């Protein structure tokens, strides 16, 4: 099977972009990626679109064909991929498999979400569609509520502190300061986080990723096509995905997201690598507790030791393993369907030395979670 | 690259199934397919779920993980595929590519939709999310309305008659009489169709596929795995997909769905076959005019000659090319995300001699359309 590379990337700024619709955002990211790759529209053979809920947000399903048409790509196959907040990475995975299959040499993957044209009450309700309607949303459990349960148990069992959670937010806001694409470019302190409005105790406003609009695109190519178009392809060394029960009450253990652990082990197996071979992480920090869970579940620190690891500065740029140099979902923003693709865009830039906060990695792992862990997608990218 | 086979299939009855939810339906079809294939849950390595709009119909996105969990398949990768009414076939296509990639040996593909728990006004509005919200749905164009425009132009340009349109419905209802899975098992006459309520002139109630609940599942396997499990695999000889602009006003010609034509040419090219090598069609007859457009666009009769071809009985069982022996969307029912998978299930049964109306084919083409032609997926299956 051919190796698969990213040969071009582009993204919109993330933020409250009231003057742009979902399709505008996707087209903008697609155009940037085409230009970056130096590839013509006619060379793109298939399009995958990561999007969680255009139906509920904008009353428009079937966005894959709309995006293909508006991007000048019809009549190529265009398919929407949905796995809640992991939709973007799941779309990359389908593009990766499509090239591996031998049917295609170059495929475009766009992730996009338009979230801010509805009220915050409505967006909370729509986001709850990624949890169980029957057992969670219907009894009033919001995502901050579900992650608050995970945080509270982690604090109870391992002594993780609210200050350690806050440390994740402080670091990611610091990283986003240099990132021109980031939604929240604002320096904050641990005290700011602790004093911010309680959303679902112990989660406070500044523990949460914002609701954002945005789009991100990568262009994937087979080894032969990649080498004909660029001297600096970024290789997809592994692409792994796992599922779990959607409801927290169905799981054996709530101090870990099993899908993250399964997907990262599979990714390392595919790439024939170990954790110490990974130089940098872009991971799913929808809430600060999610980053602590992730560095543990992905195997970079022992279970229960994530809070201390953050507190000690080991996840900062210059630390043992830089986490979310882009600012992460927490500060770069979290337009659901775009987030996974934006992680790949950041990885592409990091590995080519073009990122805002360059960590000079040889290999990056990305980690994208759907809901409260019912889906996890892990990729490993290398130079 | 390995060949890919269907090794097992199952489906629920289609209809107004008020006592069953989306997940119940998917699990029922999955269990039947597992039993039919004689394969254990642990051998299934990935799940693809075709579903158009669980978000708008049931407020539940992320159904892929729910279905995986409820089917006892976690932690395998589970991904929802959406391409409006072509979601089911698009999901089969991703399963096909996943096996072709070499990453998987056996993959389950389920299509499911739960449509009848909302009012008919609401389902019309939700279905309109497969057309352009901006240029079509917002000005009141429903799907019957859009297809009425296509029908009226076909009648004007080629002399197609309302009686010929009605003939499609009569044939498909006749075929469904024997199909225990069909939603509408009721014999009707041309006069019944012509006298039925006008929905959007010239489309009448009995020109329309019903709003249905249902699920269908196929299990795909690599050649090696298929041959180890069954002596009668059904091979996927081609899998093709194409897109078009979502809005009718953006197209050059409205007497043809270009995506259908592009996808069928590509499918025949992949399989190295010509139209005369195809013995039977399961195609997308969401409205009677859609079946006439399809037999023309797929190359089985010249443009404009479809109405006469139907009138002459050439699409009946025993005719030149049997079309929709299952009853089609029109009479078997059209639970959106399930329809494309149900076409594959019918093909599997036809090619194994197990179908209700057996046409004894060596090769079947299936054709599944999203919206008014912004997506088309064509598969060719053979013994």
Interface residues (C-beta under 8 A of the other chain):
Chain A: X1 X47 X52 X53 X55 X56 X58 X59 X60 X61 X62 X64 X65 X66 X68 X69 X73 X74 X75 X76 X77 X78 X79 X80 X81 X82 X83 X84 X90 X93 X94 X96 X97 X98 X100 X101 X102 X103 X126 X129 X130 X131 X132 X133 X137 X240 X241 X242 X243 X244 X245 X246 X250 X258 X259 X262 X370 X371 X374 X375
Chain B: X1 X47 X52 X53 X55 X56 X58 X59 X60 X61 X62 X64 X65 X66 X68 X69 X73 X74 X75 X76 X77 X78 X79 X80 X81 X82 X83 X84 X90 X93 X94 X96 X97 X98 X100 X101 X102 X103 X125 X126 X129 X130 X131 X132 X133 X137 X240 X241 X242 X243 X244 X245 X246 X250 X258 X259 X262 X370 X371 X374 X375
